[in-house]
Amino acid sequence: MTRYCHQPSFMTGDEFSMATFALLDPDGALHEGAVEPRLERDHARRMYQAMLATRLLDERMLAAQRQGRLSFYMQSTGEEAAIVGATAALDDADMIMAQYREQGALMYRGFTIDEFMNQLFGNDLDYGKGRQMPVHYGSRKLHYMTISSPLATQIPQATGYAYGQKLAGDGQCTLTFFGEGAASEGDFHAALNMASVHRVPVIFFCRNNGYAISTPAVEQFAADGIAPRAIGYRMHAIRVDGNDALAVFEATRMARRIAVEQNQPVLIEAMSYRLAAHSSSDDPSGYRAKSEEETWRLKDPVLRLRKWLTAKGWWSDDEQASEEERLRRDVLETMKRAEKRPAPPLDTLISDVYADITPALQRQFDDLKRHIRRHPEAYPKGAKTLDLDISSTSSAEGDA
């Protein structure tokens, strides 16, 4: 029913300031009045171990990039609770469509260190066959859609995939991760409107870490963050402390129930902070103060969950030391193996594009092989896959 008024009254949006849902304080203790979620010991430990493994993997791989062993890397440091906490609240068969900083989701679901390394080095065991940049993971068996570099493309894709899940009726949902910068793209608004109109089981999870690379949130939007935008689409929304793994877990658990049982989309905005640089190519000292970073380090999500687990008797200092030693050893040994593996065979360059290779594509590929045979010294990896002797730099004409 239409409601009328008889005096003009404009709204500015200030009426919709949202509170932030939080359960744990920075010391790992429950806030007064907070109710601990139903979380079994093994489930909580699995969350923490995934967060810790992600932190240590990131530290080692950034060091590898600085050593020139890896071309590029993006860390999740400071945002582990948002990613792992959300993933832990899903069914393992729910689809995840990530942006590019969600390695914790894969870690939680059982992606091995070997699988991480094979993708990072683009070797012959890489599921993407060396075609992607590092950190662009994907896993069909773990229901984790392969990452794409263009910003926000995964958001409308998540709506479409969730629509298919609704039609299938299997009780699954899709969760898509993105940053507050991606929420400035038109894809974001198209996805939310489509999801709300068609009532699909999708969870839009925004990691609001304060910066879109170097652009602070205050220069991106004037409104109260991202979560209130959902109100304009008549969508459920919640804002949560993104450094509080328990709060993220509980918010996502409830969001999943709404999505699956009611076939309604939900928007979660996790307030967090990127403690590391945007990527290995970025220097955050040029756009934010060290004092700001130190303030957020006191809210470290990994340490916060560890303190909560320790207080409950579910984790110990001895376990911490043992797990850190094991993870660092595994990461280093696995990296050494992965970087020594050969590149994918040259023939895989044109596989998985068409069911049957087209004549035009085959001609291009044949031209490429002839070019490599003429200049094997310039393409040592390609020449190796063609079984050419690259010990000599002399050119060979024709089809060898």
VENSUL-V951590 format. One record per residue. N is the residue number from 0. RES is the residue in one letter. NEAR is the number of other ideal C-beta (glycine too) atoms within 8 Angstrom. Layout:
# VENSUL-V951590
n:res:near
N:RES:NEAR
N:RES:NEAR
This chain:
# VENSUL-V951590
n:res:near
0:M:2
1:T:3
2:R:4
3:Y:4
4:C:5
5:H:3
6:Q:4
7:P:3
8:S:5
9:F:4
10:M:5
11:T:5
12:G:8
13:D:6
14:E:6
15:F:8
16:S:7
17:M:12
18:A:5
19:T:8
20:F:11
21:A:11
22:L:14
23:L:17
24:D:8
25:P:9
26:D:6
27:G:13
28:A:9
29:L:8
30:H:9
31:E:4
32:G:4
33:A:9
34:V:5
35:E:8
36:P:9
37:R:4
38:L:8
39:E:6
40:R:7
41:D:6
42:H:9
43:A:12
44:R:11
45:R:10
46:M:15
47:Y:14
48:Q:9
49:A:15
50:M:16
51:L:13
52:A:10
53:T:15
54:R:12
55:L:12
56:L:14
57:D:14
58:E:10
59:R:12
60:M:13
61:L:12
62:A:8
63:A:11
64:Q:13
65:R:7
66:Q:7
67:G:5
68:R:7
69:L:12
70:S:5
71:F:11
72:Y:14
73:M:10
74:Q:10
75:S:15
76:T:11
77:G:14
78:E:16
79:E:16
80:A:17
81:A:15
82:I:17
83:V:17
84:G:16
85:A:18
86:T:14
87:A:14
88:A:13
89:L:12
90:D:7
91:D:7
92:A:5
93:D:12
94:M:14
95:I:15
96:M:13
97:A:14
98:Q:12
99:Y:9
100:R:14
101:E:12
102:Q:15
103:G:15
104:A:15
105:L:14
106:M:12
107:Y:12
108:R:12
109:G:5
110:F:12
111:T:6
112:I:9
113:D:10
114:E:12
115:F:14
116:M:13
117:N:14
118:Q:15
119:L:12
120:F:12
121:G:13
122:N:13
123:D:9
124:L:7
125:D:12
126:Y:9
127:G:11
128:K:10
129:G:11
130:R:5
131:Q:10
132:M:7
133:P:12
134:V:13
135:H:13
136:Y:14
137:G:10
138:S:12
139:R:5
140:K:4
141:L:10
142:H:11
143:Y:14
144:M:11
145:T:10
146:I:13
147:S:7
148:S:7
149:P:5
150:L:8
151:A:11
152:T:9
153:Q:14
154:I:16
155:P:10
156:Q:11
157:A:16
158:T:15
159:G:9
160:Y:13
161:A:17
162:Y:10
163:G:8
164:Q:14
165:K:12
166:L:6
167:A:7
168:G:5
169:D:5
170:G:4
171:Q:12
172:C:15
173:T:15
174:L:17
175:T:15
176:F:15
177:F:14
178:G:12
179:E:17
180:G:11
181:A:14
182:A:12
183:S:9
184:E:9
185:G:5
186:D:11
187:F:13
188:H:8
189:A:9
190:A:13
191:L:15
192:N:9
193:M:12
194:A:16
195:S:12
196:V:6
197:H:9
198:R:9
199:V:13
200:P:13
201:V:16
202:I:16
203:F:16
204:F:13
205:C:14
206:R:16
207:N:14
208:N:12
209:G:9
210:Y:14
211:A:11
212:I:7
213:S:9
214:T:8
215:P:9
216:A:11
217:V:4
218:E:5
219:Q:10
220:F:8
221:A:2
222:A:7
223:D:9
224:G:13
225:I:11
226:A:14
227:P:13
228:R:13
229:A:13
230:I:9
231:G:5
232:Y:10
233:R:5
234:M:13
235:H:10
236:A:14
237:I:14
238:R:13
239:V:15
240:D:13
241:G:15
242:N:14
243:D:15
244:A:17
245:L:14
246:A:14
247:V:18
248:F:15
249:E:12
250:A:13
251:T:17
252:R:10
253:M:9
254:A:14
255:R:15
256:R:8
257:I:11
258:A:16
259:V:11
260:E:6
261:Q:6
262:N:9
263:Q:11
264:P:17
265:V:15
266:L:16
267:I:18
268:E:15
269:A:15
270:M:11
271:S:15
272:Y:11
273:R:13
274:L:9
275:A:10
276:A:9
277:H:10
278:S:8
279:S:10
280:S:5
281:D:9
282:D:5
283:P:13
284:S:6
285:G:5
286:Y:7
287:R:8
288:A:5
289:K:6
290:S:6
291:E:8
292:E:12
293:E:8
294:T:8
295:W:10
296:R:8
297:L:7
298:K:10
299:D:11
300:P:17
301:V:12
302:L:8
303:R:17
304:L:17
305:R:13
306:K:11
307:W:12
308:L:12
309:T:12
310:A:8
311:K:7
312:G:4
313:W:8
314:W:9
315:S:6
316:D:6
317:D:6
318:E:8
319:Q:10
320:A:8
321:S:8
322:E:10
323:E:10
324:E:8
325:R:8
326:L:12
327:R:10
328:R:8
329:D:9
330:V:13
331:L:9
332:E:8
333:T:12
334:M:13
335:K:8
336:R:10
337:A:14
338:E:10
339:K:5
340:R:10
341:P:8
342:A:11
343:P:13
344:P:7
345:L:11
346:D:7
347:T:10
348:L:9
349:I:9
350:S:7
351:D:4
352:V:6
353:Y:6
354:A:2
355:D:4
356:I:8
357:T:7
358:P:5
359:A:6
360:L:11
361:Q:10
362:R:8
363:Q:8
364:F:11
365:D:8
366:D:8
367:L:10
368:K:10
369:R:10
370:H:8
371:I:14
372:R:14
373:R:9
374:H:9
375:P:14
376:E:8
377:A:5
378:Y:9
379:P:9
380:K:8
381:G:10
382:A:13
383:K:11
384:T:12
385:L:10
386:D:4
387:L:10
388:D:5
389:I:9
390:S:3
391:S:5
392:T:4
393:S:4
394:S:5
395:A:8
396:E:4
397:G:6
398:D:4
399:A:5
